[in-house]
Amino acid sequence: MLRRQQQIRNHIQRLLDAALFALGLWSAYWLRTNESLVGEYGLRMLAIFGGTKEIESFDEFLPYLVLTVPLSLVLLQTQGFYSRPLLASRKVTAWQLFKVCTFITLGLMLAAFLAKEHLARSVFILFGIFSFLLVFAKEEILQRYLLHALGQARLRRRIIVVGTPEDVKQVREDFHLEEARDIEIVAELDVNKSDLSTFVDVLHTHSANGVLLATKHTYFGRIEKVIQACELEGVEVWMFANFFNTQISRTTLDELYGRPVVIFRSTPDFSWQAVGKMAIDFTGALFAILLFSPILIFCTLAIRLTSPGPVFFRQQRSGLNGRPFTMYKFRTMVTDAEQRKDELQAYNEMAGPVFKVTNDPRVTPIGKFLRKRSFDELPQLFNVLMGEMSLVGPRPLPVDETMQFDELAHRRRLSVKPGLTCLWQISGRNKVTDFKEWVRLDLEYIDNWSLWLDIKILLRTIPVVIAGEGAK
């Protein structure tokens, strides 16, 4: 994992842990004051540690809360809690966490004693127990998610290693990439024997989202062509070398397992804004599903009652870096629509590999209504929840249309997650009939991406959808 990505994830972990430690102290106080839950016997037992059955106002504990949260994070850092492997063992996690919680509990009791404040020390003991359970539960949930996501290769970097056989072997030995759970080497190419077309074919075949250049400076001419091909397609390049002259990529220096690498990136970097985008995608999709649930039910019943066939239309679309995924829509056409597509090729209104026809005879009567209101796109909210799409991003194209791209630069629109809406949507959708103009809008979005741009596009999408502008 690159150092910058690790730092951002660690910051998120620290914020979560700080909140859980604060919640632990509040929960301890709440349980201590709730006599109906604790019971008389419980109060007597707590009084052994706390001194009295009476409990002070929570305001008396606030200074200790301010002391506890930063101290807990510092202690976790000193224990190596935030520098553990991606999937550390439960024993290591539990032991580090136990030591920190025990130390903080004893420290708080000692501080209260030295300050001569007669606080219920049982709150501090319960705080240590609750904090351990909360943070450990968070780690367990995170581990299960990582195991599931890594098992399905959603979080793995699919890497192509390019270099001489000797250099590739050296990289494997230095970094133990076979043991890395977050990196998968999908192909290795000999820089001396593979030409650029072979490299591009391998890049497309494996839907790689990273290229690691392991080559000496004597091969810079060959490697420069690889970098130029990657920057056109929006694939990151990691290189143990100096800079090359690039036209689009922004060059940054980072670390890969402690070794400095140069990154050529022509796509948005992983940043706090990217974290915000993921948060907005998940919460926004979940909220939208709940908000539009009556419409979802209406569409399901309308399709079921008016035309034979399944409710949902499933199709393989090109996702991030061209990786296929199953996209869901409400079915708006007859069931044999795909088989009849060739019959309508002569009426295609789009210039390029994309297929669009006004008054498509395959569309059902209810389908015309659903398309006009964009209701047919609503099931893609579930694609967003599954992490296959984003709320804002280039529209996903069918895999067969993506395979017809005749310019490498067109594939750079695949370098970010596809979305429900983008600049193309708010620019008239199907009124934009030139595919190159469509791509230009998508690349303009990628090159100028920011979280605020996403918010503006979402806000501008609402009136476009309500008015049915450009919908067919």
C-alpha positions in Angstrom: 0.0 0.0 0.0 1.3 3.5 -0.9 2.3 5.6 2.1 -0.2 8.4 1.3 -3.1 5.9 1.1 -1.9 4.4 4.4 -1.7 7.8 6.0 -5.3 8.7 5.0 -6.6 5.3 6.2 -4.7 5.8 9.5 -6.3 9.2 10.0 -9.7 7.7 9.5 -8.9 4.9 12.0 -7.8 7.4 14.6 -10.9 9.5 14.2 -13.1 6.3 14.6 -11.0 5.2 17.6 -11.3 8.6 19.3 -15.0 8.6 18.9 -15.2 5.0 20.3 -13.1 5.9 23.3 -15.4 8.9 24.0 -18.4 6.7 23.6 -16.8 4.2 26.0 -16.6 6.8 28.7 -20.1 8.0 28.1 -21.5 4.5 28.1 -19.7 3.7 31.3 -21.2 6.7 33.0 -24.7 5.9 31.6 -24.6 2.3 32.9 -23.2 3.4 36.3 -26.1 5.9 36.7 -28.8 3.5 35.5 -29.7 1.8 38.7 -32.5 -0.3 37.1 -30.0 -2.0 34.8 -27.2 -2.4 37.3 -29.3 -3.5 40.2 -28.6 -3.3 44.0 -26.0 -6.1 43.9 -24.3 -4.5 40.9 -24.2 -1.2 42.7 -22.6 -2.8 45.8 -20.0 -4.5 43.6 -19.3 -1.2 41.7 -19.1 0.6 45.0 -16.1 -1.6 46.0 -14.2 0.0 43.1 -15.9 3.4 43.1 -16.0 4.1 46.8 -19.7 5.1 47.0 -23.0 4.3 45.3 -23.5 7.9 44.5 -22.5 9.3 41.1 -21.3 12.7 40.2 -22.5 14.8 37.3 -21.0 13.9 33.9 -19.5 17.4 33.8 -17.1 16.3 36.5 -15.8 13.7 34.0 -15.3 16.0 31.0 -11.7 17.0 31.8 -10.8 13.3 31.9 -12.6 12.8 28.6 -10.4 15.5 27.1 -7.3 13.8 28.5 -8.4 10.3 27.5 -9.0 10.6 23.8 -5.6 12.0 22.7 -3.7 9.9 25.2 -5.4 6.7 23.9 -4.4 7.5 20.3 -0.8 8.3 21.4 -0.6 5.0 23.3 -2.0 3.0 20.4 0.5 4.6 18.1 3.4 3.7 20.4 2.1 0.1 20.5 2.3 -0.1 16.7 -1.5 -0.3 16.4 -1.6 1.8 13.3 1.4 0.3 11.6 0.1 -3.3 11.8 -0.3 -5.4 8.6 -3.5 -4.9 6.7 -4.9 -8.1 8.2 -3.2 -8.5 11.6 -3.9 -11.4 13.9 -6.6 -11.0 16.5 -4.2 -11.9 19.3 -1.9 -9.1 18.3 -4.8 -6.6 18.1 -6.3 -7.7 21.4 -3.0 -7.6 23.3 -2.1 -4.2 22.1 -5.6 -2.9 22.8 -5.7 -4.5 26.2 -2.4 -2.9 27.3 -3.6 0.5 26.2 -7.0 0.3 27.9 -5.5 -1.0 31.1 -2.9 1.7 31.2 -5.5 4.5 30.5 -7.9 3.1 33.2 -5.1 3.0 35.8 -3.9 6.4 34.7 -7.3 8.0 35.1 -7.8 6.5 38.5 -4.4 7.8 39.6 -5.1 11.2 38.2 -8.4 11.4 40.1 -6.6 10.3 43.3 -3.8 12.9 42.9 -6.4 15.6 42.1 -8.2 14.6 45.3 -11.5 14.3 43.4 -13.9 11.8 44.9 -15.2 10.5 41.5 -16.8 7.1 41.0 -13.7 5.1 39.9 -16.0 2.3 38.7 -16.8 4.6 35.8 -13.1 4.4 34.8 -13.1 0.6 35.1 -16.2 0.3 33.0 -14.7 2.8 30.5 -11.7 0.5 30.1 -13.9 -2.5 29.5 -16.3 -0.7 27.1 -13.5 0.9 25.1 -11.7 -2.4 24.6 -15.0 -4.1 23.4 -15.9 -1.2 21.1 -12.6 -0.8 19.4 -12.0 -4.5 19.1 -15.5 -4.9 17.6 -14.7 -2.2 15.1 -11.4 -4.0 14.2 -13.3 -7.3 13.8 -15.9 -5.8 11.5 -13.2 -4.1 9.5 -11.2 -7.4 9.2 -14.3 -9.3 8.0 -15.0 -6.6 5.4 -11.4 -6.6 4.2 -11.3 -10.4 3.9 -14.6 -10.3 1.9 -13.5 -7.4 -0.3 -10.0 -8.8 -0.9 -11.5 -12.2 -1.6 -13.6 -10.7 -4.3 -10.6 -8.6 -5.5 -12.5 -5.3 -5.0 -9.7 -3.8 -3.0 -6.8 -5.4 -4.7 -4.4 -3.5 -7.0 -4.1 -5.4 -10.2 -0.5 -4.8 -11.2 1.4 -5.5 -14.4 5.2 -5.6 -13.8 7.3 -4.4 -16.7 11.0 -4.8 -16.9 13.8 -7.2 -17.7 13.5 -10.7 -16.2 16.3 -9.9 -13.8 14.7 -6.7 -12.6 11.3 -8.3 -12.2 12.8 -11.1 -10.1 14.6 -8.5 -7.9 11.3 -6.7 -7.3 9.6 -9.9 -6.2 12.4 -10.7 -3.8 12.6 -7.1 -2.4 8.9 -6.5 -1.8 7.5 -10.1 -1.4 4.6 -9.1 -3.6 3.2 -12.6 -3.7 2.5 -12.3 0.0 0.8 -8.9 -0.3 -3.0 -9.2 0.2 -3.8 -5.9 -1.4 -1.7 -6.3 -4.6 -2.2 -8.9 -7.3 0.4 -9.4 -10.1 -1.8 -10.2 -13.1 1.0 -10.2 -15.7 4.8 -9.8 -16.2 6.2 -8.3 -19.4 9.8 -8.4 -20.6 10.6 -4.8 -21.8 13.0 -6.2 -24.4 10.7 -8.6 -26.1 7.2 -7.1 -25.7 6.1 -4.2 -28.0 3.6 -1.5 -27.1 0.6 -3.2 -28.7 1.2 -6.4 -26.7 1.4 -4.2 -23.5 -1.9 -2.5 -24.3 -3.6 -5.8 -25.0 -2.5 -7.2 -21.7 -3.6 -4.0 -20.0 -7.1 -4.4 -21.4 -7.3 -8.2 -20.9 -6.5 -8.0 -17.2 -8.3 -4.6 -16.5 -5.1 -3.6 -14.7 -5.2 -0.4 -12.6 -1.5 -0.1 -12.0 1.8 -0.7 -13.8 5.0 -1.2 -11.8 8.1 -0.3 -13.9 11.1 -2.3 -12.7 13.8 -1.4 -15.3 17.2 0.2 -15.5 17.8 3.6 -17.0 19.2 2.1 -20.2 15.6 1.2 -21.3 14.0 4.7 -20.7 13.0 4.9 -24.4 10.9 1.8 -24.3 9.5 2.6 -20.8 8.5 6.1 -21.9 6.1 4.6 -24.5 4.5 2.4 -21.7 4.0 5.5 -19.5 2.4 7.5 -22.4 0.0 4.6 -23.1 -0.9 4.4 -19.4 -1.5 8.1 -19.1 -3.9 8.0 -22.0 -5.9 5.3 -20.3 -5.7 6.7 -16.8 -3.7 3.8 -15.4 -1.3 4.7 -12.6 2.4 4.0 -13.1 4.8 3.2 -10.3 8.5 3.5 -11.2 11.8 3.3 -9.5 13.4 6.0 -11.6 13.4 9.7 -12.6 10.8 11.7 -14.3 9.8 11.4 -18.0 8.2 14.1 -20.2 4.5 13.5 -19.9 1.6 15.5 -21.4 -1.3 14.8 -19.0 0.0 13.0 -15.9 0.8 14.7 -12.7 4.0 13.4 -11.2 4.3 12.7 -7.5 6.8 11.0 -5.2 5.5 8.4 -2.7 6.7 5.2 -1.1 5.8 1.5 -1.8 6.7 -0.7 1.2 9.3 1.9 2.3 10.9 2.4 -1.1 10.6 5.7 -2.9 8.7 5.5 -6.2 7.7 8.1 -8.8 4.0 8.1 -9.8 2.6 9.4 -13.1 -1.1 10.0 -12.6 -3.6 11.5 -15.0 -6.6 10.7 -12.8 -7.7 12.1 -9.4 -5.4 11.2 -6.5 -6.6 9.2 -3.5 -7.3 12.1 -1.0 -9.6 13.3 1.7 -11.9 14.5 -1.1 -11.9 10.9 -2.5 -12.9 9.6 0.9 -15.7 12.2 1.0 -16.9 11.1 -2.4 -17.1 7.5 -1.2 -19.0 8.6 1.9 -21.4 10.6 -0.2 -21.9 7.7 -2.6 -22.8 5.3 0.1 -25.0 7.5 2.2 -26.6 9.2 -0.8 -27.4 5.9 -2.5 -28.9 4.5 0.7 -31.0 7.6 1.3 -32.2 7.7 -2.3 -33.3 4.1 -2.2 -35.3 4.8 0.9 -36.7 8.0 -0.5 -37.6 6.5 -3.9 -38.8 3.2 -2.6 -42.5 4.0 -3.5 -41.3 4.7 -7.1 -39.3 1.5 -7.1 -42.3 -0.5 -6.1 -44.5 1.3 -8.7 -42.0 0.6 -11.5 -41.8 -3.0 -10.5 -45.5 -3.5 -10.6 -46.0 -1.5 -13.8 -43.4 -3.6 -15.7 -44.8 -6.8 -14.3 -48.4 -6.0 -15.2 -47.8 -4.5 -18.7 -45.3 -6.7 -20.4 -44.0 -10.3 -20.2 -40.4 -10.9 -19.0 -38.2 -10.0 -16.1 -38.5 -6.7 -14.2 -34.8 -5.9 -14.3 -32.5 -5.6 -17.2 -29.0 -6.9 -16.5 -26.1 -6.1 -18.8 -22.3 -6.4 -18.6 -20.9 -2.8 -18.5 -17.3 -1.6 -18.4 -16.5 -0.4 -14.9 -13.3 1.0 -13.3 -10.4 0.4 -15.7 -12.7 -1.5 -18.0 -13.4 -4.3 -15.6 -16.9 -5.7 -16.4 -19.7 -5.6 -13.9 -23.4 -6.3 -14.0 -25.4 -3.1 -14.2 -29.1 -3.1 -13.3 -31.9 -1.1 -14.9 -35.7 -1.4 -15.0 -36.5 -3.3 -18.2 -37.9 -0.8 -20.7 -37.7 -2.9 -23.9 -39.1 -6.2 -25.1 -37.3 -9.3 -24.0 -35.5 -9.9 -27.3 -34.2 -6.4 -27.6 -30.5 -7.4 -27.7 -31.1 -9.8 -30.5 -32.9 -7.1 -32.6 -30.1 -4.5 -32.1 -28.3 -5.4 -35.3 -31.5 -4.7 -37.3 -31.4 -1.1 -36.1 -27.7 -0.3 -36.6 -28.5 1.7 -39.7 -30.6 4.1 -37.6 -27.9 4.7 -35.0 -27.8 8.5 -34.2 -24.5 8.5 -32.4 -21.2 9.1 -34.1 -18.9 6.4 -32.6 -19.3 3.1 -30.9 -22.3 4.1 -28.9 -25.8 3.0 -30.0 -28.8 5.4 -29.6 -32.1 5.5 -31.6 -35.0 7.9 -31.2 -38.4 6.2 -31.1 -36.7 2.8 -30.7 -39.4 0.2 -31.7 -38.1 -2.2 -29.0 -39.2 0.1 -26.2 -42.4 -0.8 -24.4 -45.2 1.7 -23.7 -44.4 1.8 -20.0 -40.7 1.8 -20.9 -41.1 5.2 -22.7 -42.6 6.7 -19.5 -39.9 5.3 -17.3 -37.1 6.6 -19.7 -38.7 10.0 -19.9 -38.6 10.3 -16.1 -35.2 8.4 -15.8 -37.0 6.0 -13.4 -35.3 3.1 -15.3 -31.9 4.2 -13.9 -33.0 3.9 -10.3 -31.8 0.3 -9.7 -28.2 1.5 -10.4 -28.4 2.9 -6.9 -27.7 -0.7 -5.8 -24.6 -0.7 -8.0 -23.5 2.4 -6.1 -24.1 0.7 -2.8 -22.0 -2.3 -3.9 -19.1 0.0 -4.9 -19.3 -0.7 -8.6 -20.6 2.7 -9.5 -20.6 6.3 -8.1 -23.3 8.9 -8.0 -21.2 11.1 -10.3 -18.9 9.7 -13.0 -18.8 8.8 -16.7 -21.8 6.7 -17.8 -20.9 3.0 -18.1 -21.0 1.6 -21.6 -21.7 -2.0 -22.6 -18.5 -4.1 -22.9 -18.9 -4.6 -26.6 -19.1 -0.9 -27.2 -16.0 -0.3 -25.1 -14.1 -2.9 -27.2 -14.8 -0.8 -30.3 -12.9 2.3 -29.0 -10.4 3.2 -31.8 -8.5 5.7 -29.7 -6.5 4.9 -26.5 -7.5 8.3 -25.1 -11.1 7.2 -25.1 -10.3 4.6 -22.5 -9.2 7.2 -20.0 -12.9 7.7 -19.3 -12.7 4.2 -17.7 -10.0 5.4 -15.2 -12.7 6.5 -12.6 -15.8 4.7 -11.4 -18.7 5.0 -13.8 -21.6 7.1 -12.4 -25.3 7.8 -12.5 -24.8 11.3 -13.8 -22.0 13.4 -15.2 -21.4 16.5 -17.4 -22.9 14.6 -20.4 -26.2 14.2 -18.5 -26.5 17.9 -17.7 -25.4 18.9 -21.2 -28.5 17.5 -22.9 -27.7 13.8 -22.7 -28.8 12.3 -26.0 -28.6 15.7 -27.7 -24.9 15.2 -27.7 -24.6 12.9 -30.7 -20.9 13.0 -31.3 -19.1 10.4 -29.2 -15.9 12.4 -29.2 -17.8 15.3 -27.6 -19.1 12.9 -25.0 -15.6 11.7 -24.3 -14.4 15.3 -24.1 -17.0 16.1 -21.4 -16.0 13.0 -19.4 -12.3 13.8 -19.6 -13.0 17.4 -18.6 -14.7 16.0 -15.6 -11.8 13.7 -14.7 -9.2 16.5 -15.2 -11.1 19.0 -13.1 -12.6 16.7 -10.5 -13.3 17.9 -7.1 -15.9 17.1 -4.4 -17.6 20.5 -5.1 -17.8 19.6 -8.8 -19.6 16.4 -7.9 -22.1 18.4 -5.7 -22.7 20.9 -8.5 -23.4 18.1 -11.0 -25.8 16.4 -8.6 -27.7 19.7 -8.0 -27.8 20.4 -11.7 -29.0 16.9 -12.5 -32.2 17.3 -10.5 -33.9 19.9 -12.8 -32.7 18.0 -15.9 -34.3 14.8 -14.7 -37.5 16.5 -13.7 -37.8 18.2 -17.1 -36.9 15.0 -18.9 -34.4 17.0 -20.9 -32.6 14.9 -23.6 -34.2 11.6 -22.4 -35.2 9.1 -25.1 
